Amino acid sequence: MQTGHRQHLGRLGERLAAEHFQRLGYRVLAQNHHTRWGELDLVLSDGRTLVFCEVKTRRIGSGEPFESLH
């Protein structure tokens, strides 16, 4: 997959994840937040819980989702 397509797919996955959390009552506090240790894709809160979310977007047929976790 070409880099532009991969980046587009990644942004789409992050948008879909953010929308899902918003439907569950979470508010997006930050997206693609850079720290000295790396990047946080999403930072969210529902007022009681703070969530740090790493989004992994995969195409159908590219293996099992848990294979991409370290």
Buried (B, 14 or more C-beta within 10 A) or exposed (E): EEEEEEEEBBBEBBBEBBEEBEEEEBEBBEBEEEEEEEEBBBBBBEEEEEBEBBBEBEEEEEEEEEEEEE
